[in-house]
Amino acid sequence: MFERTRASMGEAAVAQLDAMLKQKVPIGGSLGSIEDFLPLMLFLADDGSRFLTGQTYVIDGGALMMS
């Protein structure tokens, strides 16, 4: 959905969005992709996570840390 929205934006709007993301997301400067989420999903589906309960995992490239 993000890529469709981005494709519909003008060049100036895309440049402004990219600048904002670079400022707000310290690791990588962009929104995450499936490759950023997959390692945690695989861990949670594995027996190694059998003793975990009620956790919140924030995968946001450090954006929360910057808020």
PDBQT receptor file of N, H, CA, C and O in Angstrom, charges set to zero:
ATOM      1  N   MET A   1       0.819  -1.174   0.000  1.00  0.00    +0.000 N 
ATOM      2  CA  MET A   1       0.000   0.000   0.000  1.00  0.00    +0.000 C 
ATOM      3  C   MET A   1       0.875   1.255   0.000  1.00  0.00    +0.000 C 
ATOM      4  O   MET A   1       0.570   2.229  -0.688  1.00  0.00    +0.000 OA
ATOM      5  N   PHE A   2       1.960   1.227   0.772  1.00  0.00    +0.000 N 
ATOM      6  H   PHE A   2       2.208   0.435   1.330  1.00  0.00    +0.000 HD
ATOM      7  CA  PHE A   2       2.856   2.384   0.829  1.00  0.00    +0.000 C 
ATOM      8  C   PHE A   2       3.454   2.666  -0.539  1.00  0.00    +0.000 C 
ATOM      9  O   PHE A   2       3.538   3.823  -0.951  1.00  0.00    +0.000 OA
ATOM     10  N   GLU A   3       3.869   1.631  -1.244  1.00  0.00    +0.000 N 
ATOM     11  H   GLU A   3       3.801   0.691  -0.910  1.00  0.00    +0.000 HD
ATOM     12  CA  GLU A   3       4.474   1.825  -2.559  1.00  0.00    +0.000 C 
ATOM     13  C   GLU A   3       3.473   2.393  -3.558  1.00  0.00    +0.000 C 
ATOM     14  O   GLU A   3       3.836   3.226  -4.388  1.00  0.00    +0.000 OA
ATOM     15  N   ARG A   4       2.214   1.951  -3.489  1.00  0.00    +0.000 N 
ATOM     16  H   ARG A   4       1.920   1.274  -2.814  1.00  0.00    +0.000 HD
ATOM     17  CA  ARG A   4       1.173   2.503  -4.372  1.00  0.00    +0.000 C 
ATOM     18  C   ARG A   4       0.948   3.977  -4.077  1.00  0.00    +0.000 C 
ATOM     19  O   ARG A   4       0.850   4.796  -4.991  1.00  0.00    +0.000 OA
ATOM     20  N   THR A   5       0.867   4.306  -2.800  1.00  0.00    +0.000 N 
ATOM     21  H   THR A   5       0.947   3.640  -2.058  1.00  0.00    +0.000 HD
ATOM     22  CA  THR A   5       0.668   5.703  -2.414  1.00  0.00    +0.000 C 
ATOM     23  C   THR A   5       1.851   6.543  -2.864  1.00  0.00    +0.000 C 
ATOM     24  O   THR A   5       1.683   7.635  -3.407  1.00  0.00    +0.000 OA
ATOM     25  N   ARG A   6       3.038   6.025  -2.633  1.00  0.00    +0.000 N 
ATOM     26  H   ARG A   6       3.174   5.138  -2.192  1.00  0.00    +0.000 HD
ATOM     27  CA  ARG A   6       4.254   6.741  -3.018  1.00  0.00    +0.000 C 
ATOM     28  C   ARG A   6       4.300   6.979  -4.532  1.00  0.00    +0.000 C 
ATOM     29  O   ARG A   6       4.699   8.053  -4.981  1.00  0.00    +0.000 OA
ATOM     30  N   ALA A   7       3.892   5.984  -5.308  1.00  0.00    +0.000 N 
ATOM     31  H   ALA A   7       3.568   5.111  -4.943  1.00  0.00    +0.000 HD
ATOM     32  CA  ALA A   7       3.903   6.102  -6.765  1.00  0.00    +0.000 C 
ATOM     33  C   ALA A   7       2.913   7.158  -7.251  1.00  0.00    +0.000 C 
ATOM     34  O   ALA A   7       3.095   7.738  -8.321  1.00  0.00    +0.000 OA
ATOM     35  N   SER A   8       1.870   7.408  -6.467  1.00  0.00    +0.000 N 
ATOM     36  H   SER A   8       1.722   6.937  -5.597  1.00  0.00    +0.000 HD
ATOM     37  CA  SER A   8       0.869   8.397  -6.875  1.00  0.00    +0.000 C 
ATOM     38  C   SER A   8       1.256   9.823  -6.476  1.00  0.00    +0.000 C 
ATOM     39  O   SER A   8       0.577  10.778  -6.852  1.00  0.00    +0.000 OA
ATOM     40  N   MET A   9       2.335   9.965  -5.723  1.00  0.00    +0.000 N 
ATOM     41  H   MET A   9       2.887   9.189  -5.418  1.00  0.00    +0.000 HD
ATOM     42  CA  MET A   9       2.762  11.280  -5.243  1.00  0.00    +0.000 C 
ATOM     43  C   MET A   9       3.666  11.956  -6.265  1.00  0.00    +0.000 C 
ATOM     44  O   MET A   9       4.324  11.291  -7.065  1.00  0.00    +0.000 OA
ATOM     45  N   GLY A  10       3.692  13.274  -6.230  1.00  0.00    +0.000 N 
ATOM     46  H   GLY A  10       3.158  13.815  -5.580  1.00  0.00    +0.000 HD
ATOM     47  CA  GLY A  10       4.600  14.026  -7.089  1.00  0.00    +0.000 C 
ATOM     48  C   GLY A  10       6.020  13.969  -6.561  1.00  0.00    +0.000 C 
ATOM     49  O   GLY A  10       6.250  13.546  -5.428  1.00  0.00    +0.000 OA
ATOM     50  N   GLU A  11       6.976  14.394  -7.384  1.00  0.00    +0.000 N 
ATOM     51  H   GLU A  11       6.789  14.737  -8.304  1.00  0.00    +0.000 HD
ATOM     52  CA  GLU A  11       8.388  14.336  -7.003  1.00  0.00    +0.000 C 
ATOM     53  C   GLU A  11       8.688  15.131  -5.742  1.00  0.00    +0.000 C 
ATOM     54  O   GLU A  11       9.451  14.676  -4.891  1.00  0.00    +0.000 OA
ATOM     55  N   ALA A  12       8.099  16.308  -5.614  1.00  0.00    +0.000 N 
ATOM     56  H   ALA A  12       7.479  16.677  -6.305  1.00  0.00    +0.000 HD
ATOM     57  CA  ALA A  12       8.350  17.156  -4.442  1.00  0.00    +0.000 C 
ATOM     58  C   ALA A  12       7.819  16.491  -3.177  1.00  0.00    +0.000 C 
ATOM     59  O   ALA A  12       8.471  16.535  -2.134  1.00  0.00    +0.000 OA
ATOM     60  N   ALA A  13       6.638  15.872  -3.261  1.00  0.00    +0.000 N 
ATOM     61  H   ALA A  13       6.108  15.836  -4.109  1.00  0.00    +0.000 HD
ATOM     62  CA  ALA A  13       6.052  15.203  -2.101  1.00  0.00    +0.000 C 
ATOM     63  C   ALA A  13       6.881  13.988  -1.696  1.00  0.00    +0.000 C 
ATOM     64  O   ALA A  13       7.072  13.731  -0.507  1.00  0.00    +0.000 OA
ATOM     65  N   VAL A  14       7.374  13.237  -2.688  1.00  0.00    +0.000 N 
ATOM     66  H   VAL A  14       7.219  13.445  -3.653  1.00  0.00    +0.000 HD
ATOM     67  CA  VAL A  14       8.214  12.072  -2.394  1.00  0.00    +0.000 C 
ATOM     68  C   VAL A  14       9.516  12.520  -1.727  1.00  0.00    +0.000 C 
ATOM     69  O   VAL A  14       9.972  11.894  -0.770  1.00  0.00    +0.000 OA
ATOM     70  N   ALA A  15      10.109  13.593  -2.229  1.00  0.00    +0.000 N 
ATOM     71  H   ALA A  15       9.739  14.100  -3.006  1.00  0.00    +0.000 HD
ATOM     72  CA  ALA A  15      11.342  14.105  -1.630  1.00  0.00    +0.000 C 
ATOM     73  C   ALA A  15      11.100  14.557  -0.199  1.00  0.00    +0.000 C 
ATOM     74  O   ALA A  15      11.941  14.334   0.673  1.00  0.00    +0.000 OA
ATOM     75  N   GLN A  16       9.970  15.184   0.049  1.00  0.00    +0.000 N 
ATOM     76  H   GLN A  16       9.287  15.365  -0.659  1.00  0.00    +0.000 HD
ATOM     77  CA  GLN A  16       9.638  15.637   1.404  1.00  0.00    +0.000 C 
ATOM     78  C   GLN A  16       9.413  14.436   2.326  1.00  0.00    +0.000 C 
ATOM     79  O   GLN A  16       9.869  14.437   3.470  1.00  0.00    +0.000 OA
ATOM     80  N   LEU A  17       8.719  13.424   1.835  1.00  0.00    +0.000 N 
ATOM     81  H   LEU A  17       8.348  13.423   0.906  1.00  0.00    +0.000 HD
ATOM     82  CA  LEU A  17       8.485  12.206   2.614  1.00  0.00    +0.000 C 
ATOM     83  C   LEU A  17       9.809  11.518   2.941  1.00  0.00    +0.000 C 
ATOM     84  O   LEU A  17      10.031  11.114   4.083  1.00  0.00    +0.000 OA
ATOM     85  N   ASP A  18      10.686  11.383   1.949  1.00  0.00    +0.000 N 
ATOM     86  H   ASP A  18      10.505  11.711   1.021  1.00  0.00    +0.000 HD
ATOM     87  CA  ASP A  18      11.986  10.744   2.170  1.00  0.00    +0.000 C 
ATOM     88  C   ASP A  18      12.803  11.499   3.207  1.00  0.00    +0.000 C 
ATOM     89  O   ASP A  18      13.450  10.881   4.052  1.00  0.00    +0.000 OA
ATOM     90  N   ALA A  19      12.781  12.822   3.155  1.00  0.00    +0.000 N 
ATOM     91  H   ALA A  19      12.255  13.324   2.468  1.00  0.00    +0.000 HD
ATOM     92  CA  ALA A  19      13.515  13.636   4.119  1.00  0.00    +0.000 C 
ATOM     93  C   ALA A  19      12.960  13.435   5.521  1.00  0.00    +0.000 C 
ATOM     94  O   ALA A  19      13.723  13.352   6.483  1.00  0.00    +0.000 OA
ATOM     95  N   MET A  20      11.651  13.358   5.644  1.00  0.00    +0.000 N 
ATOM     96  H   MET A  20      11.031  13.427   4.862  1.00  0.00    +0.000 HD
ATOM     97  CA  MET A  20      11.027  13.145   6.946  1.00  0.00    +0.000 C 
ATOM     98  C   MET A  20      11.380  11.775   7.503  1.00  0.00    +0.000 C 
ATOM     99  O   MET A  20      11.693  11.646   8.687  1.00  0.00    +0.000 OA
ATOM    100  N   LEU A  21      11.331  10.742   6.651  1.00  0.00    +0.000 N 
ATOM    101  H   LEU A  21      11.077  10.846   5.689  1.00  0.00    +0.000 HD
ATOM    102  CA  LEU A  21      11.666   9.391   7.107  1.00  0.00    +0.000 C 
ATOM    103  C   LEU A  21      13.127   9.301   7.544  1.00  0.00    +0.000 C 
ATOM    104  O   LEU A  21      13.434   8.651   8.543  1.00  0.00    +0.000 OA
ATOM    105  N   LYS A  22      14.024   9.944   6.810  1.00  0.00    +0.000 N 
ATOM    106  H   LYS A  22      13.775  10.473   5.998  1.00  0.00    +0.000 HD
ATOM    107  CA  LYS A  22      15.438   9.934   7.189  1.00  0.00    +0.000 C 
ATOM    108  C   LYS A  22      15.651  10.590   8.547  1.00  0.00    +0.000 C 
ATOM    109  O   LYS A  22      16.556  10.212   9.291  1.00  0.00    +0.000 OA
ATOM    110  N   GLN A  23      14.826  11.559   8.861  1.00  0.00    +0.000 N 
ATOM    111  H   GLN A  23      14.091  11.866   8.257  1.00  0.00    +0.000 HD
ATOM    112  CA  GLN A  23      14.931  12.251  10.148  1.00  0.00    +0.000 C 
ATOM    113  C   GLN A  23      14.299  11.423  11.272  1.00  0.00    +0.000 C 
ATOM    114  O   GLN A  23      14.818  11.412  12.388  1.00  0.00    +0.000 OA
ATOM    115  N   LYS A  24      13.203  10.740  11.002  1.00  0.00    +0.000 N 
ATOM    116  H   LYS A  24      12.780  10.749  10.096  1.00  0.00    +0.000 HD
ATOM    117  CA  LYS A  24      12.433  10.047  12.033  1.00  0.00    +0.000 C 
ATOM    118  C   LYS A  24      12.852   8.600  12.269  1.00  0.00    +0.000 C 
ATOM    119  O   LYS A  24      12.590   8.051  13.339  1.00  0.00    +0.000 OA
ATOM    120  N   VAL A  25      13.502   7.969  11.279  1.00  0.00    +0.000 N 
ATOM    121  H   VAL A  25      13.714   8.414  10.409  1.00  0.00    +0.000 HD
ATOM    122  CA  VAL A  25      13.869   6.550  11.391  1.00  0.00    +0.000 C 
ATOM    123  C   VAL A  25      15.387   6.442  11.332  1.00  0.00    +0.000 C 
ATOM    124  O   VAL A  25      15.962   6.383  10.245  1.00  0.00    +0.000 OA
ATOM    125  N   PRO A  26      16.052   6.416  12.509  1.00  0.00    +0.000 N 
ATOM    126  CA  PRO A  26      17.512   6.450  12.528  1.00  0.00    +0.000 C 
ATOM    127  C   PRO A  26      18.207   5.257  11.857  1.00  0.00    +0.000 C 
ATOM    128  O   PRO A  26      19.300   5.409  11.312  1.00  0.00    +0.000 OA
ATOM    129  N   ILE A  27      17.589   4.085  11.893  1.00  0.00    +0.000 N 
ATOM    130  H   ILE A  27      16.701   3.961  12.336  1.00  0.00    +0.000 HD
ATOM    131  CA  ILE A  27      18.208   2.911  11.272  1.00  0.00    +0.000 C 
ATOM    132  C   ILE A  27      17.610   2.737   9.883  1.00  0.00    +0.000 C 
ATOM    133  O   ILE A  27      16.494   2.236   9.747  1.00  0.00    +0.000 OA
ATOM    134  N   GLY A  28      18.327   3.138   8.871  1.00  0.00    +0.000 N 
ATOM    135  H   GLY A  28      19.234   3.545   8.981  1.00  0.00    +0.000 HD
ATOM    136  CA  GLY A  28      17.886   2.945   7.496  1.00  0.00    +0.000 C 
ATOM    137  C   GLY A  28      17.137   4.112   6.882  1.00  0.00    +0.000 C 
ATOM    138  O   GLY A  28      17.123   4.252   5.659  1.00  0.00    +0.000 OA
ATOM    139  N   GLY A  29      16.515   4.952   7.693  1.00  0.00    +0.000 N 
ATOM    140  H   GLY A  29      16.527   4.838   8.687  1.00  0.00    +0.000 HD
ATOM    141  CA  GLY A  29      15.833   6.123   7.171  1.00  0.00    +0.000 C 
ATOM    142  C   GLY A  29      14.638   5.844   6.287  1.00  0.00    +0.000 C 
ATOM    143  O   GLY A  29      14.288   6.667   5.442  1.00  0.00    +0.000 OA
ATOM    144  N   SER A  30      14.001   4.687   6.470  1.00  0.00    +0.000 N 
ATOM    145  H   SER A  30      14.285   4.018   7.157  1.00  0.00    +0.000 HD
ATOM    146  CA  SER A  30      12.818   4.363   5.666  1.00  0.00    +0.000 C 
ATOM    147  C   SER A  30      11.948   3.389   6.446  1.00  0.00    +0.000 C 
ATOM    148  O   SER A  30      12.335   2.894   7.504  1.00  0.00    +0.000 OA
ATOM    149  N   LEU A  31      10.763   3.124   5.902  1.00  0.00    +0.000 N 
ATOM    150  H   LEU A  31      10.448   3.527   5.042  1.00  0.00    +0.000 HD
ATOM    151  CA  LEU A  31       9.900   2.128   6.527  1.00  0.00    +0.000 C 
ATOM    152  C   LEU A  31      10.516   0.750   6.343  1.00  0.00    +0.000 C 
ATOM    153  O   LEU A  31      11.246   0.511   5.381  1.00  0.00    +0.000 OA
ATOM    154  N   GLY A  32      10.223  -0.141   7.257  1.00  0.00    +0.000 N 
ATOM    155  H   GLY A  32       9.630   0.054   8.038  1.00  0.00    +0.000 HD
ATOM    156  CA  GLY A  32      10.766  -1.488   7.176  1.00  0.00    +0.000 C 
ATOM    157  C   GLY A  32      10.124  -2.311   6.079  1.00  0.00    +0.000 C 
ATOM    158  O   GLY A  32       9.057  -1.979   5.562  1.00  0.00    +0.000 OA
ATOM    159  N   SER A  33      10.796  -3.383   5.741  1.00  0.00    +0.000 N 
ATOM    160  H   SER A  33      11.663  -3.653   6.161  1.00  0.00    +0.000 HD
ATOM    161  CA  SER A  33      10.270  -4.329   4.756  1.00  0.00    +0.000 C 
ATOM    162  C   SER A  33      10.056  -5.671   5.461  1.00  0.00    +0.000 C 
ATOM    163  O   SER A  33      10.373  -5.816   6.641  1.00  0.00    +0.000 OA
ATOM    164  N   ILE A  34       9.531  -6.619   4.749  1.00  0.00    +0.000 N 
ATOM    165  H   ILE A  34       9.274  -6.501   3.790  1.00  0.00    +0.000 HD
ATOM    166  CA  ILE A  34       9.280  -7.937   5.333  1.00  0.00    +0.000 C 
ATOM    167  C   ILE A  34      10.576  -8.556   5.865  1.00  0.00    +0.000 C 
ATOM    168  O   ILE A  34      10.556  -9.302   6.844  1.00  0.00    +0.000 OA
ATOM    169  N   GLU A  35      11.692  -8.246   5.220  1.00  0.00    +0.000 N 
ATOM    170  H   GLU A  35      11.709  -7.641   4.425  1.00  0.00    +0.000 HD
ATOM    171  CA  GLU A  35      12.978  -8.785   5.682  1.00  0.00    +0.000 C 
ATOM    172  C   GLU A  35      13.343  -8.270   7.074  1.00  0.00    +0.000 C 
ATOM    173  O   GLU A  35      14.105  -8.914   7.794  1.00  0.00    +0.000 OA
ATOM    174  N   ASP A  36      12.805  -7.117   7.450  1.00  0.00    +0.000 N 
ATOM    175  H   ASP A  36      12.186  -6.594   6.865  1.00  0.00    +0.000 HD
ATOM    176  CA  ASP A  36      13.069  -6.578   8.781  1.00  0.00    +0.000 C 
ATOM    177  C   ASP A  36      12.232  -7.265   9.848  1.00  0.00    +0.000 C 
ATOM    178  O   ASP A  36      12.632  -7.299  11.012  1.00  0.00    +0.000 OA
ATOM    179  N   PHE A  37      11.091  -7.809   9.482  1.00  0.00    +0.000 N 
ATOM    180  H   PHE A  37      10.767  -7.781   8.536  1.00  0.00    +0.000 HD
ATOM    181  CA  PHE A  37      10.182  -8.447  10.429  1.00  0.00    +0.000 C 
ATOM    182  C   PHE A  37      10.365  -9.960  10.498  1.00  0.00    +0.000 C 
ATOM    183  O   PHE A  37      10.087 -10.578  11.525  1.00  0.00    +0.000 OA
ATOM    184  N   LEU A  38      10.828 -10.546   9.417  1.00  0.00    +0.000 N 
ATOM    185  H   LEU A  38      11.054 -10.044   8.582  1.00  0.00    +0.000 HD
ATOM    186  CA  LEU A  38      10.904 -12.001   9.315  1.00  0.00    +0.000 C 
ATOM    187  C   LEU A  38      11.727 -12.667  10.412  1.00  0.00    +0.000 C 
ATOM    188  O   LEU A  38      11.276 -13.684  10.939  1.00  0.00    +0.000 OA
ATOM    189  N   PRO A  39      12.907 -12.165  10.795  1.00  0.00    +0.000 N 
ATOM    190  CA  PRO A  39      13.666 -12.853  11.840  1.00  0.00    +0.000 C 
ATOM    191  C   PRO A  39      12.889 -13.000  13.159  1.00  0.00    +0.000 C 
ATOM    192  O   PRO A  39      12.955 -14.051  13.797  1.00  0.00    +0.000 OA
ATOM    193  N   LEU A  40      12.168 -11.975  13.561  1.00  0.00    +0.000 N 
ATOM    194  H   LEU A  40      12.114 -11.122  13.042  1.00  0.00    +0.000 HD
ATOM    195  CA  LEU A  40      11.382 -12.075  14.794  1.00  0.00    +0.000 C 
ATOM    196  C   LEU A  40      10.225 -13.048  14.612  1.00  0.00    +0.000 C 
ATOM    197  O   LEU A  40       9.932 -13.835  15.512  1.00  0.00    +0.000 OA
ATOM    198  N   MET A  41       9.572 -13.004  13.468  1.00  0.00    +0.000 N 
ATOM    199  H   MET A  41       9.811 -12.365  12.737  1.00  0.00    +0.000 HD
ATOM    200  CA  MET A  41       8.457 -13.925  13.226  1.00  0.00    +0.000 C 
ATOM    201  C   MET A  41       8.929 -15.376  13.265  1.00  0.00    +0.000 C 
ATOM    202  O   MET A  41       8.253 -16.241  13.822  1.00  0.00    +0.000 OA
ATOM    203  N   LEU A  42      10.087 -15.636  12.674  1.00  0.00    +0.000 N 
ATOM    204  H   LEU A  42      10.637 -14.933  12.222  1.00  0.00    +0.000 HD
ATOM    205  CA  LEU A  42      10.635 -16.995  12.694  1.00  0.00    +0.000 C 
ATOM    206  C   LEU A  42      10.988 -17.418  14.113  1.00  0.00    +0.000 C 
ATOM    207  O   LEU A  42      10.736 -18.559  14.502  1.00  0.00    +0.000 OA
ATOM    208  N   PHE A  43      11.566 -16.510  14.884  1.00  0.00    +0.000 N 
ATOM    209  H   PHE A  43      11.771 -15.583  14.568  1.00  0.00    +0.000 HD
ATOM    210  CA  PHE A  43      11.893 -16.817  16.280  1.00  0.00    +0.000 C 
ATOM    211  C   PHE A  43      10.633 -17.124  17.075  1.00  0.00    +0.000 C 
ATOM    212  O   PHE A  43      10.599 -18.099  17.827  1.00  0.00    +0.000 OA
ATOM    213  N   LEU A  44       9.600 -16.309  16.919  1.00  0.00    +0.000 N 
ATOM    214  H   LEU A  44       9.627 -15.518  16.308  1.00  0.00    +0.000 HD
ATOM    215  CA  LEU A  44       8.367 -16.519  17.679  1.00  0.00    +0.000 C 
ATOM    216  C   LEU A  44       7.665 -17.814  17.298  1.00  0.00    +0.000 C 
ATOM    217  O   LEU A  44       6.962 -18.405  18.117  1.00  0.00    +0.000 OA
ATOM    218  N   ALA A  45       7.852 -18.257  16.062  1.00  0.00    +0.000 N 
ATOM    219  H   ALA A  45       8.423 -17.776  15.396  1.00  0.00    +0.000 HD
ATOM    220  CA  ALA A  45       7.242 -19.511  15.605  1.00  0.00    +0.000 C 
ATOM    221  C   ALA A  45       8.059 -20.726  16.020  1.00  0.00    +0.000 C 
ATOM    222  O   ALA A  45       7.594 -21.858  15.882  1.00  0.00    +0.000 OA
ATOM    223  N   ASP A  46       9.263 -20.510  16.523  1.00  0.00    +0.000 N 
ATOM    224  H   ASP A  46       9.640 -19.591  16.635  1.00  0.00    +0.000 HD
ATOM    225  CA  ASP A  46      10.177 -21.585  16.885  1.00  0.00    +0.000 C 
ATOM    226  C   ASP A  46      10.016 -21.946  18.370  1.00  0.00    +0.000 C 
ATOM    227  O   ASP A  46       9.450 -21.182  19.152  1.00  0.00    +0.000 OA
ATOM    228  N   ASP A  47      10.520 -23.105  18.730  1.00  0.00    +0.000 N 
ATOM    229  H   ASP A  47      10.980 -23.726  18.095  1.00  0.00    +0.000 HD
ATOM    230  CA  ASP A  47      10.477 -23.541  20.125  1.00  0.00    +0.000 C 
ATOM    231  C   ASP A  47      11.272 -22.633  21.058  1.00  0.00    +0.000 C 
ATOM    232  O   ASP A  47      11.020 -22.621  22.263  1.00  0.00    +0.000 OA
ATOM    233  N   GLY A  48      12.224 -21.875  20.524  1.00  0.00    +0.000 N 
ATOM    234  H   GLY A  48      12.428 -21.885  19.545  1.00  0.00    +0.000 HD
ATOM    235  CA  GLY A  48      13.035 -20.985  21.350  1.00  0.00    +0.000 C 
ATOM    236  C   GLY A  48      12.223 -19.908  22.055  1.00  0.00    +0.000 C 
ATOM    237  O   GLY A  48      12.692 -19.303  23.019  1.00  0.00    +0.000 OA
ATOM    238  N   SER A  49      11.006 -19.666  21.578  1.00  0.00    +0.000 N 
ATOM    239  H   SER A  49      10.624 -20.157  20.794  1.00  0.00    +0.000 HD
ATOM    240  CA  SER A  49      10.172 -18.633  22.194  1.00  0.00    +0.000 C 
ATOM    241  C   SER A  49       9.097 -19.231  23.106  1.00  0.00    +0.000 C 
ATOM    242  O   SER A  49       8.184 -18.521  23.528  1.00  0.00    +0.000 OA
ATOM    243  N   ARG A  50       9.193 -20.500  23.406  1.00  0.00    +0.000 N 
ATOM    244  H   ARG A  50       9.934 -21.076  23.063  1.00  0.00    +0.000 HD
ATOM    245  CA  ARG A  50       8.131 -21.197  24.133  1.00  0.00    +0.000 C 
ATOM    246  C   ARG A  50       7.872 -20.637  25.531  1.00  0.00    +0.000 C 
ATOM    247  O   ARG A  50       6.789 -20.849  26.078  1.00  0.00    +0.000 OA
ATOM    248  N   PHE A  51       8.830 -19.933  26.120  1.00  0.00    +0.000 N 
ATOM    249  H   PHE A  51       9.709 -19.761  25.676  1.00  0.00    +0.000 HD
ATOM    250  CA  PHE A  51       8.673 -19.451  27.490  1.00  0.00    +0.000 C 
ATOM    251  C   PHE A  51       8.326 -17.963  27.540  1.00  0.00    +0.000 C 
ATOM    252  O   PHE A  51       8.265 -17.378  28.622  1.00  0.00    +0.000 OA
ATOM    253  N   LEU A  52       8.099 -17.354  26.384  1.00  0.00    +0.000 N 
ATOM    254  H   LEU A  52       8.149 -17.830  25.506  1.00  0.00    +0.000 HD
ATOM    255  CA  LEU A  52       7.752 -15.934  26.326  1.00  0.00    +0.000 C 
ATOM    256  C   LEU A  52       6.246 -15.751  26.473  1.00  0.00    +0.000 C 
ATOM    257  O   LEU A  52       5.458 -16.539  25.949  1.00  0.00    +0.000 OA
ATOM    258  N   THR A  53       5.865 -14.712  27.184  1.00  0.00    +0.000 N 
ATOM    259  H   THR A  53       6.505 -14.072  27.609  1.00  0.00    +0.000 HD
ATOM    260  CA  THR A  53       4.448 -14.387  27.325  1.00  0.00    +0.000 C 
ATOM    261  C   THR A  53       4.258 -12.875  27.310  1.00  0.00    +0.000 C 
ATOM    262  O   THR A  53       5.061 -12.143  27.888  1.00  0.00    +0.000 OA
ATOM    263  N   GLY A  54       3.217 -12.413  26.664  1.00  0.00    +0.000 N 
ATOM    264  H   GLY A  54       2.565 -13.009  26.195  1.00  0.00    +0.000 HD
ATOM    265  CA  GLY A  54       2.791 -11.030  26.734  1.00  0.00    +0.000 C 
ATOM    266  C   GLY A  54       3.834  -9.973  26.434  1.00  0.00    +0.000 C 
ATOM    267  O   GLY A  54       3.888  -8.956  27.125  1.00  0.00    +0.000 OA
ATOM    268  N   GLN A  55       4.647 -10.179  25.443  1.00  0.00    +0.000 N 
ATOM    269  H   GLN A  55       4.603 -11.005  24.882  1.00  0.00    +0.000 HD
ATOM    270  CA  GLN A  55       5.690  -9.209  25.114  1.00  0.00    +0.000 C 
ATOM    271  C   GLN A  55       5.253  -8.295  23.970  1.00  0.00    +0.000 C 
ATOM    272  O   GLN A  55       4.413  -8.660  23.147  1.00  0.00    +0.000 OA
ATOM    273  N   THR A  56       5.833  -7.119  23.941  1.00  0.00    +0.000 N 
ATOM    274  H   THR A  56       6.515  -6.823  24.610  1.00  0.00    +0.000 HD
ATOM    275  CA  THR A  56       5.641  -6.201  22.830  1.00  0.00    +0.000 C 
ATOM    276  C   THR A  56       6.988  -6.011  22.156  1.00  0.00    +0.000 C 
ATOM    277  O   THR A  56       7.958  -5.616  22.802  1.00  0.00    +0.000 OA
ATOM    278  N   TYR A  57       7.052  -6.289  20.873  1.00  0.00    +0.000 N 
ATOM    279  H   TYR A  57       6.264  -6.610  20.349  1.00  0.00    +0.000 HD
ATOM    280  CA  TYR A  57       8.283  -6.141  20.114  1.00  0.00    +0.000 C 
ATOM    281  C   TYR A  57       8.114  -4.975  19.146  1.00  0.00    +0.000 C 
ATOM    282  O   TYR A  57       7.240  -4.997  18.279  1.00  0.00    +0.000 OA
ATOM    283  N   VAL A  58       8.929  -3.993  19.297  1.00  0.00    +0.000 N 
ATOM    284  H   VAL A  58       9.638  -3.975  20.002  1.00  0.00    +0.000 HD
ATOM    285  CA  VAL A  58       8.846  -2.812  18.437  1.00  0.00    +0.000 C 
ATOM    286  C   VAL A  58       9.911  -2.936  17.352  1.00  0.00    +0.000 C 
ATOM    287  O   VAL A  58      11.109  -2.915  17.638  1.00  0.00    +0.000 OA
ATOM    288  N   ILE A  59       9.469  -3.063  16.122  1.00  0.00    +0.000 N 
ATOM    289  H   ILE A  59       8.497  -3.079  15.889  1.00  0.00    +0.000 HD
ATOM    290  CA  ILE A  59      10.366  -3.160  14.978  1.00  0.00    +0.000 C 
ATOM    291  C   ILE A  59      10.109  -1.917  14.129  1.00  0.00    +0.000 C 
ATOM    292  O   ILE A  59       9.307  -1.938  13.195  1.00  0.00    +0.000 OA
ATOM    293  N   ASP A  60      10.807  -0.839  14.473  1.00  0.00    +0.000 N 
ATOM    294  H   ASP A  60      11.458  -0.822  15.231  1.00  0.00    +0.000 HD
ATOM    295  CA  ASP A  60      10.508   0.425  13.822  1.00  0.00    +0.000 C 
ATOM    296  C   ASP A  60      11.771   1.219  13.438  1.00  0.00    +0.000 C 
ATOM    297  O   ASP A  60      11.703   2.422  13.189  1.00  0.00    +0.000 OA
ATOM    298  N   GLY A  61      12.896   0.544  13.395  1.00  0.00    +0.000 N 
ATOM    299  H   GLY A  61      12.951  -0.434  13.597  1.00  0.00    +0.000 HD
ATOM    300  CA  GLY A  61      14.135   1.212  12.992  1.00  0.00    +0.000 C 
ATOM    301  C   GLY A  61      14.600   2.299  13.942  1.00  0.00    +0.000 C 
ATOM    302  O   GLY A  61      15.389   3.164  13.561  1.00  0.00    +0.000 OA
ATOM    303  N   GLY A  62      14.119   2.262  15.178  1.00  0.00    +0.000 N 
ATOM    304  H   GLY A  62      13.478   1.559  15.488  1.00  0.00    +0.000 HD
ATOM    305  CA  GLY A  62      14.518   3.249  16.171  1.00  0.00    +0.000 C 
ATOM    306  C   GLY A  62      13.629   4.478  16.214  1.00  0.00    +0.000 C 
ATOM    307  O   GLY A  62      13.930   5.423  16.943  1.00  0.00    +0.000 OA
ATOM    308  N   ALA A  63      12.532   4.494  15.448  1.00  0.00    +0.000 N 
ATOM    309  H   ALA A  63      12.287   3.726  14.856  1.00  0.00    +0.000 HD
ATOM    310  CA  ALA A  63      11.659   5.666  15.400  1.00  0.00    +0.000 C 
ATOM    311  C   ALA A  63      11.058   5.973  16.766  1.00  0.00    +0.000 C 
ATOM    312  O   ALA A  63      10.965   7.141  17.142  1.00  0.00    +0.000 OA
ATOM    313  N   LEU A  64      10.654   4.965  17.510  1.00  0.00    +0.000 N 
ATOM    314  H   LEU A  64      10.729   4.016  17.205  1.00  0.00    +0.000 HD
ATOM    315  CA  LEU A  64      10.072   5.186  18.829  1.00  0.00    +0.000 C 
ATOM    316  C   LEU A  64      11.071   5.839  19.768  1.00  0.00    +0.000 C 
ATOM    317  O   LEU A  64      10.709   6.690  20.581  1.00  0.00    +0.000 OA
ATOM    318  N   MET A  65      12.307   5.442  19.654  1.00  0.00    +0.000 N 
ATOM    319  H   MET A  65      12.600   4.751  18.994  1.00  0.00    +0.000 HD
ATOM    320  CA  MET A  65      13.376   5.980  20.470  1.00  0.00    +0.000 C 
ATOM    321  C   MET A  65      13.558   7.482  20.230  1.00  0.00    +0.000 C 
ATOM    322  O   MET A  65      13.993   8.211  21.121  1.00  0.00    +0.000 OA
ATOM    323  N   MET A  66      13.224   7.929  19.033  1.00  0.00    +0.000 N 
ATOM    324  H   MET A  66      12.870   7.337  18.310  1.00  0.00    +0.000 HD
ATOM    325  CA  MET A  66      13.415   9.329  18.656  1.00  0.00    +0.000 C 
ATOM    326  C   MET A  66      12.233  10.206  19.046  1.00  0.00    +0.000 C 
ATOM    327  O   MET A  66      12.344  11.431  19.028  1.00  0.00    +0.000 OA
ATOM    328  N   SER A  67      11.100   9.599  19.400  1.00  0.00    +0.000 N 
ATOM    329  H   SER A  67      11.009   8.603  19.415  1.00  0.00    +0.000 HD
ATOM    330  CA  SER A  67       9.892  10.380  19.704  1.00  0.00    +0.000 C 
ATOM    331  C   SER A  67      10.037  11.224  20.939  1.00  0.00    +0.000 C 
ATOM    332  O   SER A  67       9.104  11.933  21.315  1.00  0.00    +0.000 OA
TER     333      SER A  67
